[in-house]
Structure formats: structure tokens, C-alpha cells
Amino acid sequence: METIAKTEKQLRQERAVAWAKRLLASKRELEKKMDDDVQNNPKVKELVNQIRKM
């Protein structure tokens, strides 16, 4: 019984790690897109400049 509980705990941990890795990859993709938008989209660039001036 203890082995089964340990395995279930291990599975939960592995799922949590996999979920965290997917979340981090999504965050990086969004940050990259945001950086691209700031550099290449004049409207976004102007809005970011306005926010920074506040």
C-alpha cells in the first residue's frame, strides 16, 4: 500500500512538473510576442512609451 501511495505521489509530482514546464513555455512565447509587438508595431510602441512616462 505504501508503494502505491508513493507512486501516486510521484505521478502527481511529475504531472505538476510537466504542467509547470508548459506554463513556463507559454509565458516565454507570450513574452517573445510582446517584445516583437513593442519593436515592430508602432501603436504598441507608442502605448508602451506613454506607460513608461507615467
PDB file of N, CA, C and O in Angstrom:
ATOM      1  N   MET A   1       0.824  -1.200   0.000  1.00  0.00           N
ATOM      2  CA  MET A   1       0.000   0.000   0.000  1.00  0.00           C
ATOM      3  C   MET A   1       0.863   1.257   0.000  1.00  0.00           C
ATOM      4  O   MET A   1       0.549   2.242  -0.668  1.00  0.00           O
ATOM      5  N   GLU A   2       1.955   1.207   0.759  1.00  0.00           N
ATOM      6  CA  GLU A   2       2.844   2.353   0.835  1.00  0.00           C
ATOM      7  C   GLU A   2       3.475   2.639  -0.533  1.00  0.00           C
ATOM      8  O   GLU A   2       3.663   3.797  -0.909  1.00  0.00           O
ATOM      9  N   THR A   3       3.801   1.569  -1.273  1.00  0.00           N
ATOM     10  CA  THR A   3       4.393   1.730  -2.604  1.00  0.00           C
ATOM     11  C   THR A   3       3.408   2.387  -3.556  1.00  0.00           C
ATOM     12  O   THR A   3       3.790   3.232  -4.365  1.00  0.00           O
ATOM     13  N   ILE A   4       2.150   2.002  -3.463  1.00  0.00           N
ATOM     14  CA  ILE A   4       1.124   2.595  -4.327  1.00  0.00           C
ATOM     15  C   ILE A   4       0.966   4.072  -4.005  1.00  0.00           C
ATOM     16  O   ILE A   4       0.882   4.898  -4.913  1.00  0.00           O
ATOM     17  N   ALA A   5       0.925   4.410  -2.733  1.00  0.00           N
ATOM     18  CA  ALA A   5       0.799   5.810  -2.326  1.00  0.00           C
ATOM     19  C   ALA A   5       2.007   6.605  -2.813  1.00  0.00           C
ATOM     20  O   ALA A   5       1.866   7.743  -3.261  1.00  0.00           O
ATOM     21  N   LYS A   6       3.173   6.016  -2.726  1.00  0.00           N
ATOM     22  CA  LYS A   6       4.379   6.690  -3.166  1.00  0.00           C
ATOM     23  C   LYS A   6       4.320   6.913  -4.684  1.00  0.00           C
ATOM     24  O   LYS A   6       4.682   7.981  -5.177  1.00  0.00           O
ATOM     25  N   THR A   7       3.873   5.915  -5.396  1.00  0.00           N
ATOM     26  CA  THR A   7       3.768   6.023  -6.843  1.00  0.00           C
ATOM     27  C   THR A   7       2.755   7.092  -7.222  1.00  0.00           C
ATOM     28  O   THR A   7       3.004   7.873  -8.140  1.00  0.00           O
ATOM     29  N   GLU A   8       1.621   7.144  -6.537  1.00  0.00           N
ATOM     30  CA  GLU A   8       0.611   8.173  -6.812  1.00  0.00           C
ATOM     31  C   GLU A   8       1.175   9.559  -6.528  1.00  0.00           C
ATOM     32  O   GLU A   8       0.932  10.501  -7.283  1.00  0.00           O
ATOM     33  N   LYS A   9       1.924   9.681  -5.443  1.00  0.00           N
ATOM     34  CA  LYS A   9       2.545  10.960  -5.118  1.00  0.00           C
ATOM     35  C   LYS A   9       3.551  11.336  -6.202  1.00  0.00           C
ATOM     36  O   LYS A   9       3.625  12.491  -6.622  1.00  0.00           O
ATOM     37  N   GLN A  10       4.306  10.369  -6.640  1.00  0.00           N
ATOM     38  CA  GLN A  10       5.294  10.598  -7.692  1.00  0.00           C
ATOM     39  C   GLN A  10       4.601  11.034  -8.992  1.00  0.00           C
ATOM     40  O   GLN A  10       5.070  11.946  -9.672  1.00  0.00           O
ATOM     41  N   LEU A  11       3.496  10.384  -9.327  1.00  0.00           N
ATOM     42  CA  LEU A  11       2.745  10.752 -10.526  1.00  0.00           C
ATOM     43  C   LEU A  11       2.227  12.181 -10.437  1.00  0.00           C
ATOM     44  O   LEU A  11       2.311  12.932 -11.409  1.00  0.00           O
ATOM     45  N   ARG A  12       1.693  12.564  -9.280  1.00  0.00           N
ATOM     46  CA  ARG A  12       1.211  13.933  -9.085  1.00  0.00           C
ATOM     47  C   ARG A  12       2.350  14.935  -9.260  1.00  0.00           C
ATOM     48  O   ARG A  12       2.181  15.983  -9.883  1.00  0.00           O
ATOM     49  N   GLN A  13       3.496  14.602  -8.707  1.00  0.00           N
ATOM     50  CA  GLN A  13       4.653  15.492  -8.828  1.00  0.00           C
ATOM     51  C   GLN A  13       5.100  15.613 -10.287  1.00  0.00           C
ATOM     52  O   GLN A  13       5.419  16.708 -10.751  1.00  0.00           O
ATOM     53  N   GLU A  14       5.124  14.496 -11.003  1.00  0.00           N
ATOM     54  CA  GLU A  14       5.522  14.521 -12.405  1.00  0.00           C
ATOM     55  C   GLU A  14       4.536  15.337 -13.240  1.00  0.00           C
ATOM     56  O   GLU A  14       4.938  16.092 -14.124  1.00  0.00           O
ATOM     57  N   ARG A  15       3.258  15.180 -12.956  1.00  0.00           N
ATOM     58  CA  ARG A  15       2.245  15.973 -13.665  1.00  0.00           C
ATOM     59  C   ARG A  15       2.400  17.454 -13.354  1.00  0.00           C
ATOM     60  O   ARG A  15       2.262  18.298 -14.239  1.00  0.00           O
ATOM     61  N   ALA A  16       2.687  17.766 -12.100  1.00  0.00           N
ATOM     62  CA  ALA A  16       2.874  19.171 -11.708  1.00  0.00           C
ATOM     63  C   ALA A  16       4.087  19.765 -12.415  1.00  0.00           C
ATOM     64  O   ALA A  16       4.046  20.911 -12.862  1.00  0.00           O
ATOM     65  N   VAL A  17       5.150  19.000 -12.518  1.00  0.00           N
ATOM     66  CA  VAL A  17       6.354  19.479 -13.206  1.00  0.00           C
ATOM     67  C   VAL A  17       6.061  19.685 -14.688  1.00  0.00           C
ATOM     68  O   VAL A  17       6.467  20.693 -15.266  1.00  0.00           O
ATOM     69  N   ALA A  18       5.363  18.744 -15.301  1.00  0.00           N
ATOM     70  CA  ALA A  18       5.028  18.866 -16.720  1.00  0.00           C
ATOM     71  C   ALA A  18       4.138  20.089 -16.953  1.00  0.00           C
ATOM     72  O   ALA A  18       4.333  20.825 -17.920  1.00  0.00           O
ATOM     73  N   TRP A  19       3.168  20.302 -16.074  1.00  0.00           N
ATOM     74  CA  TRP A  19       2.276  21.465 -16.192  1.00  0.00           C
ATOM     75  C   TRP A  19       3.074  22.756 -16.040  1.00  0.00           C
ATOM     76  O   TRP A  19       2.862  23.712 -16.786  1.00  0.00           O
ATOM     77  N   ALA A  20       3.990  22.784 -15.077  1.00  0.00           N
ATOM     78  CA  ALA A  20       4.800  23.983 -14.852  1.00  0.00           C
ATOM     79  C   ALA A  20       5.686  24.273 -16.062  1.00  0.00           C
ATOM     80  O   ALA A  20       5.871  25.432 -16.432  1.00  0.00           O
ATOM     81  N   LYS A  21       6.230  23.235 -16.674  1.00  0.00           N
ATOM     82  CA  LYS A  21       7.066  23.427 -17.866  1.00  0.00           C
ATOM     83  C   LYS A  21       6.247  23.985 -19.022  1.00  0.00           C
ATOM     84  O   LYS A  21       6.715  24.864 -19.746  1.00  0.00           O
ATOM     85  N   ARG A  22       5.021  23.479 -19.200  1.00  0.00           N
ATOM     86  CA  ARG A  22       4.148  24.003 -20.264  1.00  0.00           C
ATOM     87  C   ARG A  22       3.787  25.460 -19.988  1.00  0.00           C
ATOM     88  O   ARG A  22       3.773  26.286 -20.901  1.00  0.00           O
ATOM     89  N   LEU A  23       3.499  25.764 -18.746  1.00  0.00           N
ATOM     90  CA  LEU A  23       3.158  27.131 -18.359  1.00  0.00           C
ATOM     91  C   LEU A  23       4.331  28.082 -18.612  1.00  0.00           C
ATOM     92  O   LEU A  23       4.140  29.189 -19.114  1.00  0.00           O
ATOM     93  N   LEU A  24       5.525  27.653 -18.269  1.00  0.00           N
ATOM     94  CA  LEU A  24       6.714  28.471 -18.489  1.00  0.00           C
ATOM     95  C   LEU A  24       6.967  28.679 -19.988  1.00  0.00           C
ATOM     96  O   LEU A  24       7.340  29.774 -20.409  1.00  0.00           O
ATOM     97  N   ALA A  25       6.766  27.632 -20.788  1.00  0.00           N
ATOM     98  CA  ALA A  25       6.946  27.762 -22.233  1.00  0.00           C
ATOM     99  C   ALA A  25       5.929  28.752 -22.808  1.00  0.00           C
ATOM    100  O   ALA A  25       6.275  29.560 -23.670  1.00  0.00           O
ATOM    101  N   SER A  26       4.692  28.696 -22.342  1.00  0.00           N
ATOM    102  CA  SER A  26       3.667  29.633 -22.795  1.00  0.00           C
ATOM    103  C   SER A  26       4.032  31.062 -22.410  1.00  0.00           C
ATOM    104  O   SER A  26       3.858  31.993 -23.196  1.00  0.00           O
ATOM    105  N   LYS A  27       4.536  31.222 -21.199  1.00  0.00           N
ATOM    106  CA  LYS A  27       4.947  32.549 -20.733  1.00  0.00           C
ATOM    107  C   LYS A  27       6.055  33.095 -21.627  1.00  0.00           C
ATOM    108  O   LYS A  27       6.026  34.263 -22.017  1.00  0.00           O
ATOM    109  N   ARG A  28       7.021  32.258 -21.946  1.00  0.00           N
ATOM    110  CA  ARG A  28       8.131  32.692 -22.805  1.00  0.00           C
ATOM    111  C   ARG A  28       7.636  33.073 -24.197  1.00  0.00           C
ATOM    112  O   ARG A  28       8.096  34.058 -24.774  1.00  0.00           O
ATOM    113  N   GLU A  29       6.695  32.287 -24.739  1.00  0.00           N
ATOM    114  CA  GLU A  29       6.124  32.614 -26.052  1.00  0.00           C
ATOM    115  C   GLU A  29       5.414  33.964 -26.018  1.00  0.00           C
ATOM    116  O   GLU A  29       5.570  34.778 -26.928  1.00  0.00           O
ATOM    117  N   LEU A  30       4.635  34.196 -24.967  1.00  0.00           N
ATOM    118  CA  LEU A  30       3.924  35.467 -24.842  1.00  0.00           C
ATOM    119  C   LEU A  30       4.896  36.641 -24.684  1.00  0.00           C
ATOM    120  O   LEU A  30       4.688  37.708 -25.262  1.00  0.00           O
ATOM    121  N   GLU A  31       5.945  36.437 -23.906  1.00  0.00           N
ATOM    122  CA  GLU A  31       6.937  37.494 -23.737  1.00  0.00           C
ATOM    123  C   GLU A  31       7.634  37.802 -25.070  1.00  0.00           C
ATOM    124  O   GLU A  31       7.887  38.964 -25.389  1.00  0.00           O
ATOM    125  N   LYS A  32       7.939  36.762 -25.837  1.00  0.00           N
ATOM    126  CA  LYS A  32       8.588  36.963 -27.134  1.00  0.00           C
ATOM    127  C   LYS A  32       7.659  37.733 -28.072  1.00  0.00           C
ATOM    128  O   LYS A  32       8.090  38.659 -28.759  1.00  0.00           O
ATOM    129  N   LYS A  33       6.384  37.346 -28.096  1.00  0.00           N
ATOM    130  CA  LYS A  33       5.424  38.036 -28.949  1.00  0.00           C
ATOM    131  C   LYS A  33       5.269  39.490 -28.512  1.00  0.00           C
ATOM    132  O   LYS A  33       5.188  40.394 -29.344  1.00  0.00           O
ATOM    133  N   MET A  34       5.228  39.703 -27.208  1.00  0.00           N
ATOM    134  CA  MET A  34       5.105  41.055 -26.683  1.00  0.00           C
ATOM    135  C   MET A  34       6.315  41.903 -27.102  1.00  0.00           C
ATOM    136  O   MET A  34       6.157  43.045 -27.535  1.00  0.00           O
ATOM    137  N   ASP A  35       7.510  41.342 -26.970  1.00  0.00           N
ATOM    138  CA  ASP A  35       8.714  42.068 -27.375  1.00  0.00           C
ATOM    139  C   ASP A  35       8.687  42.389 -28.865  1.00  0.00           C
ATOM    140  O   ASP A  35       9.057  43.489 -29.275  1.00  0.00           O
ATOM    141  N   ASP A  36       8.248  41.423 -29.674  1.00  0.00           N
ATOM    142  CA  ASP A  36       8.141  41.653 -31.115  1.00  0.00           C
ATOM    143  C   ASP A  36       7.142  42.771 -31.411  1.00  0.00           C
ATOM    144  O   ASP A  36       7.392  43.636 -32.250  1.00  0.00           O
ATOM    145  N   ASP A  37       6.009  42.740 -30.710  1.00  0.00           N
ATOM    146  CA  ASP A  37       4.991  43.775 -30.915  1.00  0.00           C
ATOM    147  C   ASP A  37       5.520  45.157 -30.527  1.00  0.00           C
ATOM    148  O   ASP A  37       5.265  46.143 -31.219  1.00  0.00           O
ATOM    149  N   VAL A  38       6.253  45.219 -29.426  1.00  0.00           N
ATOM    150  CA  VAL A  38       6.785  46.509 -28.973  1.00  0.00           C
ATOM    151  C   VAL A  38       7.770  47.050 -30.010  1.00  0.00           C
ATOM    152  O   VAL A  38       7.811  48.255 -30.259  1.00  0.00           O
ATOM    153  N   GLN A  39       8.550  46.174 -30.605  1.00  0.00           N
ATOM    154  CA  GLN A  39       9.554  46.617 -31.564  1.00  0.00           C
ATOM    155  C   GLN A  39       8.959  46.914 -32.944  1.00  0.00           C
ATOM    156  O   GLN A  39       9.408  47.842 -33.617  1.00  0.00           O
ATOM    157  N   ASN A  40       7.966  46.148 -33.369  1.00  0.00           N
ATOM    158  CA  ASN A  40       7.508  46.207 -34.757  1.00  0.00           C
ATOM    159  C   ASN A  40       6.159  46.875 -34.974  1.00  0.00           C
ATOM    160  O   ASN A  40       5.817  47.207 -36.109  1.00  0.00           O
ATOM    161  N   ASN A  41       5.391  47.076 -33.923  1.00  0.00           N
ATOM    162  CA  ASN A  41       4.060  47.665 -34.073  1.00  0.00           C
ATOM    163  C   ASN A  41       4.096  49.086 -33.511  1.00  0.00           C
ATOM    164  O   ASN A  41       4.225  49.275 -32.302  1.00  0.00           O
ATOM    165  N   PRO A  42       3.981  50.086 -34.391  1.00  0.00           N
ATOM    166  CA  PRO A  42       4.098  51.481 -33.920  1.00  0.00           C
ATOM    167  C   PRO A  42       3.065  51.865 -32.865  1.00  0.00           C
ATOM    168  O   PRO A  42       3.376  52.630 -31.953  1.00  0.00           O
ATOM    169  N   LYS A  43       1.852  51.352 -32.973  1.00  0.00           N
ATOM    170  CA  LYS A  43       0.821  51.687 -31.981  1.00  0.00           C
ATOM    171  C   LYS A  43       1.198  51.148 -30.610  1.00  0.00           C
ATOM    172  O   LYS A  43       1.091  51.848 -29.603  1.00  0.00           O
ATOM    173  N   VAL A  44       1.639  49.899 -30.583  1.00  0.00           N
ATOM    174  CA  VAL A  44       2.034  49.285 -29.312  1.00  0.00           C
ATOM    175  C   VAL A  44       3.251  50.003 -28.745  1.00  0.00           C
ATOM    176  O   VAL A  44       3.329  50.260 -27.544  1.00  0.00           O
ATOM    177  N   LYS A  45       4.186  50.320 -29.611  1.00  0.00           N
ATOM    178  CA  LYS A  45       5.399  51.019 -29.180  1.00  0.00           C
ATOM    179  C   LYS A  45       5.053  52.358 -28.526  1.00  0.00           C
ATOM    180  O   LYS A  45       5.619  52.717 -27.493  1.00  0.00           O
ATOM    181  N   GLU A  46       4.123  53.087 -29.132  1.00  0.00           N
ATOM    182  CA  GLU A  46       3.710  54.385 -28.586  1.00  0.00           C
ATOM    183  C   GLU A  46       3.016  54.214 -27.235  1.00  0.00           C
ATOM    184  O   GLU A  46       3.263  54.985 -26.308  1.00  0.00           O
ATOM    185  N   LEU A  47       2.154  53.212 -27.123  1.00  0.00           N
ATOM    186  CA  LEU A  47       1.469  52.967 -25.851  1.00  0.00           C
ATOM    187  C   LEU A  47       2.458  52.600 -24.751  1.00  0.00           C
ATOM    188  O   LEU A  47       2.328  53.065 -23.618  1.00  0.00           O
ATOM    189  N   VAL A  48       3.430  51.781 -25.072  1.00  0.00           N
ATOM    190  CA  VAL A  48       4.440  51.397 -24.079  1.00  0.00           C
ATOM    191  C   VAL A  48       5.234  52.629 -23.638  1.00  0.00           C
ATOM    192  O   VAL A  48       5.522  52.799 -22.454  1.00  0.00           O
ATOM    193  N   ASN A  49       5.579  53.474 -24.590  1.00  0.00           N
ATOM    194  CA  ASN A  49       6.298  54.710 -24.243  1.00  0.00           C
ATOM    195  C   ASN A  49       5.457  55.601 -23.327  1.00  0.00           C
ATOM    196  O   ASN A  49       5.981  56.195 -22.385  1.00  0.00           O
ATOM    197  N   GLN A  50       4.172  55.690 -23.598  1.00  0.00           N
ATOM    198  CA  GLN A  50       3.285  56.501 -22.746  1.00  0.00           C
ATOM    199  C   GLN A  50       3.220  55.939 -21.337  1.00  0.00           C
ATOM    200  O   GLN A  50       3.256  56.688 -20.360  1.00  0.00           O
ATOM    201  N   ILE A  51       3.126  54.630 -21.234  1.00  0.00           N
ATOM    202  CA  ILE A  51       3.052  53.983 -19.913  1.00  0.00           C
ATOM    203  C   ILE A  51       4.344  54.218 -19.147  1.00  0.00           C
ATOM    204  O   ILE A  51       4.316  54.490 -17.947  1.00  0.00           O
ATOM    205  N   ARG A  52       5.476  54.114 -19.834  1.00  0.00           N
ATOM    206  CA  ARG A  52       6.761  54.304 -19.166  1.00  0.00           C
ATOM    207  C   ARG A  52       6.940  55.724 -18.658  1.00  0.00           C
ATOM    208  O   ARG A  52       7.657  55.949 -17.683  1.00  0.00           O
ATOM    209  N   LYS A  53       6.292  56.689 -19.314  1.00  0.00           N
ATOM    210  CA  LYS A  53       6.404  58.094 -18.908  1.00  0.00           C
ATOM    211  C   LYS A  53       5.591  58.388 -17.654  1.00  0.00           C
ATOM    212  O   LYS A  53       5.832  59.401 -16.998  1.00  0.00           O
ATOM    213  N   MET A  54       4.646  57.541 -17.306  1.00  0.00           N
ATOM    214  CA  MET A  54       3.769  57.776 -16.154  1.00  0.00           C
ATOM    215  C   MET A  54       4.513  57.755 -14.851  1.00  0.00           C
ATOM    216  O   MET A  54       3.911  57.937 -13.793  1.00  0.00           O
TER     217      MET A  54
END
